[in-house]
């Protein structure tokens, strides 16, 4: 196993780079790819930058240039469901590009020529990531909840309660929204790479979202990402 860990923001990855043994950084395509051992797992960590194209390029490069065999995307997201609260964690079971609309040629949300609206994550990788998240979150005094379900991605930072309500109406099972995961999912689907996506809820995707966002990333999300991935790497077992 060679694990690719993608984050969108530097604050989410600082501790991981510091924890990496034998870290070596190579700059390629305006990104720093750091290779080394992370809790005994051969790892390549990289910041994707923000947006679907950025996420897709990063995932493809991890596979084609750095030879990763599995990918985990960790970051933050806005809530798209009243039961999913700030501070909770969502592990994706599937991802949808909520701004994909090639109708009438294809149904809304369907990725053209794949026949898929929702791109499923790898069952085993997601199961082990969710188990690691649950163990980590059980130690948090605030008792954040772990959710599993559909995450939507689009090239928009959503801070509009009317827009998020419309998306929820169109995609009733939507739990969270972000800007990269479904693009990474499409790359991994097309290259047959197992992947998982985990997101900490930073805001409610409403008019206060931008105010809350960076403070939350620095004070909570970065700590969660480090702790959950440490637990995941320390306990990961390859499927038989």
N, C-alpha and C positions, 0 to 999 in steps of 0.2 A: 504494500500500500504506500502510495505517495499522496499525501493529503494537500490539496490546495485550499487555503483559507482566504476568502475575499471579504474585505470590509469596505464600506463606502467612505468613511471618515477616519482621519488619523487618530482621533481620540479613542476610537474603538479598537485600535490595534497596537497602541504603544506598549502595553504590558506584555503582549504576546511576543513582540520582537525582543524585548528585554529578557524574556524567559527562554528564548531559543538558544540551544547549544550549538556552537560551531557556525554561527550565523555568517552568511556571505550574501552580499547584496549586489544584484545586477540590475542596471537600469536599461529598460527596453520599452520603446513606444511611450515615452513620457511617464513611465511607472517604475517604481522600485520593487523588484521581486526579491524577497529575502528567503534563502534556503537554509535549512538546518534541522536539528532534532528538537521537537517540541514534545516534552514528556514522553520521549522514546519513540515518537512517530516521525518519520521522514516527512517534512512539511515545507511548503512554499507559501509564504504569506505576502499579500499584496493589497494595496488600496485600488479599488476599481475606478475611483472618481464617481461622479454622480450621473445617473441616467441610464436608459436601456442600452444605447449603443456602447457607452463606456463599459457597462457590465458585460455585454456580449464579447467585446474585444478582449477584455481581461480574461474571461473564462476560456475563450479559444486559445489565447496565448499560453495559459497555464497548461493546457492539454498538449498543444502542438509543439511548443518550445521547451517546456519544463517537465513534460512527461507525467503530470499528475494523473492518478487513477481514480480519485474521488475528490469532490468539491463540497465545501461547506461555506455558505454565505451567512455572515452574522452582521447584524446592524439594528437600526431602529425603524419604526413604522408608526403611522397614525391608526387609531382605532376606527373600525368600520362597523362596530357592533356594540350595543349598549352593555353587553355582558363582558366586553373586553376593555379593561380599565388601564389607565396610565400606570406603568410599573409592571403590568402583566407581561408574559412572554408567549409568543405564538410560534409553534413549529409547523411549518407548512406541510400539508398533505398533497396540495396541488397549487399551482400558480396560474393566473390568468392575466393577459395583457388587457387591462381595463380600457385602454385607449385604442385598441385594435378594432377597426371597423372597415372591412373591405366589402361591405354590402353595396349593391345586391349580388356581387359576384360570389361572396361567401357569407355565411351567417355572421352577425355581429359577434365579436370576441374570438371567432375561430382564427387560428393561425393559418394563413393560406397554404394549401398543399400538404398540410399535415393531417387534416381531418379532426384536429383537436382544439377544443376551447380551453380546457384545463390540462396543464402539463403536470403529470404526477411526479412527486419526489420518490427517491429510492426508499422502499419500505424499511429495510433493515437499518440503513444509515439514519433515517429519521427516527426510528424507534429508539436507537441507542442515544441519539442526540436528545430526544425528549426525556428519556430516563435520566440522563446526566443533568438536564435542566431541572427536573423535578427534585433530584437529590440536592442540588445547589439551592434552589428556591425554598426548600423546606427549612433551611438554616436562616433564612431572612426573617427578621422580626416583623416586617410589614406583611408577611405572608402573601406575596404576589401569586396570582393564579397562572397555571400553564394551560394553554389552549392548543388544539390541533385542528387544522382545517385549511380553508382557501385564503390565500393572500393575493391581492391584486397589485400589478405594477403598471406605471404609466409615466410619461415624461412630464409630469406636473407635480409640484408640491401642493397638496390639497389642503387648503385652509378656508374651506367654504362649506358650511353646514348644509346648504341646499344641494351642492354638488355631491357631497358624500351620501346624502339621503337618496339622490337619484341613482347613484351607483349601487347602493344597497337594494334599491327596488329592482334594478336590472339583474343583480347578482345576489340573491337572498342569502347565500351561504358565505358571503364575504366577511372575513374577520378583521382584516387589516389592509392598509394601502402603503406602498412604498414606490421606489423608482428604478429598481434594477433586477429583482429576483426572477421575474418571469422571462426576462431576456437571457439570464444565465441558464434558466430551465430549458429554454429552447436550444441553446448551444449544447447543453449536456444531453438532451434528448437526441439531437441529430448526430452527436459523436458517441453516443452510447456510454456516457460517463455517469456513474451513480452520484447523486447530489442531494443535499439537504439545505433548507433555508430556515434560519431562526431569527426572529425579530423581537426586540423589546419595545413595548408600546410607549412612545414618548409624548404623545399628544392625542387629541380627539379629532384631528383633521378638520377643525373648525377655525373660526376667526382668531382664536388665541394660539394657534399651533406654532407660528413662527416665534412668538415670545417664549414659549416653553422649550423649544426644540434644543438649542445648543446647551442651555443649562442642564437639561436632563441628560444629554449625551455625555457631558463631562462628569457629572456627579453620580449617575446611576448606570447608564447603559454600558459604559466602558468597563465598569466593575463586573457587571453581569456577564459580558462577553468573555472576559478573562476567566472568571470562575467557572462558567459552564463549559468552556472549551478545555480547561484544565481537567475537569471531571470527566469529560468525554474522552480525551486522549489517554487519560490514566486507566480507563476501564474498557476501551474499545476492544472488541473481539471480532475477528474476521468471520463472515458467514461460512459455513461448511458446504 
